[in-house]
Amino acid sequence: MDFEQYWTLIGGNVNYADRKTAAQRAWSLCAPEKKQAIITWLQTHGRYPGRNPYFFILDFQNKRRQILSFNDYYARFGTTEEQGGWERKFLPEQQKTIYVKNH
């Protein structure tokens, strides 16, 4: 994952050309996992030309999110009570309950 791939994906524009060197320095300090998460996010969500590419790197949070269905949660924990950082969420449009845990 080289910096030029990042710069192209984020849509680094002329308004932020003066931040390219700083963004490249920040990129070089990122762990490979964070770089991959950023690239994946940009490939999924598309260009982000209005965002300062330097601050995008600094502010990007590589949080993992786990999701369990109601039945899977009950099978794993033997309860429907929230515990261990899991949160119960009702999805009204789908009329179902899921459990979510952010790391």
C-alpha positions as CSV (number, residue, x, y, z in Angstrom):
1,M,0.0,0.0,0.0
2,D,1.9,3.0,-1.2
3,F,1.0,6.6,-0.5
4,E,0.2,7.4,-4.1
5,Q,-2.6,4.8,-4.1
6,Y,-4.0,6.5,-1.0
7,W,-3.6,10.0,-2.6
8,T,-5.5,8.9,-5.7
9,L,-8.3,7.1,-3.8
10,I,-8.9,10.0,-1.4
11,G,-9.0,12.4,-4.4
12,G,-6.3,14.7,-3.1
13,N,-7.1,17.9,-4.8
14,V,-5.2,21.2,-5.5
15,N,-6.7,22.7,-2.4
16,Y,-4.6,20.3,-0.3
17,A,-1.5,20.1,-2.5
18,D,0.5,21.8,0.3
19,R,-0.5,19.1,2.7
20,K,0.7,16.2,0.5
21,T,4.2,16.0,2.1
22,A,2.7,16.1,5.6
23,A,0.1,13.4,4.6
24,Q,2.9,11.3,3.2
25,R,4.9,11.6,6.4
26,A,1.8,10.6,8.5
27,W,1.1,7.7,6.1
28,S,4.7,6.4,6.5
29,L,4.1,6.3,10.3
30,C,0.9,4.2,10.1
31,A,0.8,0.5,10.9
32,P,0.1,-1.7,7.9
33,E,-3.3,-2.6,9.4
34,K,-4.3,1.0,9.5
35,K,-3.1,1.6,6.0
36,Q,-5.1,-1.3,4.7
37,A,-8.2,-0.2,6.7
38,I,-8.0,3.3,5.1
39,I,-7.5,1.9,1.6
40,T,-10.5,-0.5,2.1
41,W,-12.7,2.3,3.4
42,L,-11.9,4.5,0.5
43,Q,-12.4,1.7,-2.0
44,T,-15.8,1.0,-0.4
45,H,-17.0,4.6,0.1
46,G,-15.3,6.3,-2.8
47,R,-13.3,9.5,-3.1
48,Y,-13.3,12.1,-0.3
49,P,-12.0,15.2,-2.1
50,G,-13.4,17.7,0.4
51,R,-11.5,16.2,3.3
52,N,-8.0,17.2,4.2
53,P,-5.9,14.0,3.3
54,Y,-3.5,14.7,6.2
55,F,-6.2,14.9,8.9
56,F,-8.1,11.9,7.3
57,I,-5.0,9.7,8.1
58,L,-4.7,11.2,11.7
59,D,-8.4,10.9,12.5
60,F,-9.1,7.5,10.9
61,Q,-10.1,5.0,13.5
62,N,-9.6,1.3,12.7
63,K,-12.3,0.0,14.9
64,R,-13.5,-3.6,14.5
65,R,-17.2,-4.1,14.8
66,Q,-18.8,-7.5,15.6
67,I,-22.4,-8.2,15.0
68,L,-24.4,-11.2,16.2
69,S,-28.0,-12.1,15.4
70,F,-30.3,-12.5,18.4
71,N,-30.2,-16.3,18.1
72,D,-26.4,-16.4,17.8
73,Y,-26.0,-14.1,20.8
74,Y,-28.3,-16.3,22.9
75,A,-26.5,-19.4,21.8
76,R,-23.1,-18.0,22.8
77,F,-24.0,-16.3,26.1
78,G,-27.2,-18.1,27.2
79,T,-28.9,-14.8,27.8
80,T,-30.3,-11.8,26.0
81,E,-28.9,-9.3,28.5
82,E,-26.2,-7.0,27.4
83,Q,-22.8,-7.9,28.7
84,G,-19.1,-7.6,28.0
85,G,-19.4,-4.5,25.8
86,W,-22.2,-6.0,23.6
87,E,-25.2,-3.7,22.9
88,R,-28.6,-4.8,21.8
89,K,-30.0,-2.9,18.8
90,F,-33.4,-3.2,17.3
91,L,-33.5,-2.6,13.5
92,P,-37.1,-1.4,12.9
93,E,-36.9,-1.5,9.1
94,Q,-35.9,-5.2,9.3
95,Q,-38.0,-5.9,12.4
96,K,-35.2,-7.8,14.1
97,T,-32.8,-7.4,17.0
98,I,-29.0,-7.7,16.7
99,Y,-26.1,-7.4,19.1
100,V,-23.1,-5.1,18.3
101,K,-19.7,-4.8,19.9
102,N,-17.1,-2.2,18.9
103,H,-13.5,-2.8,19.6
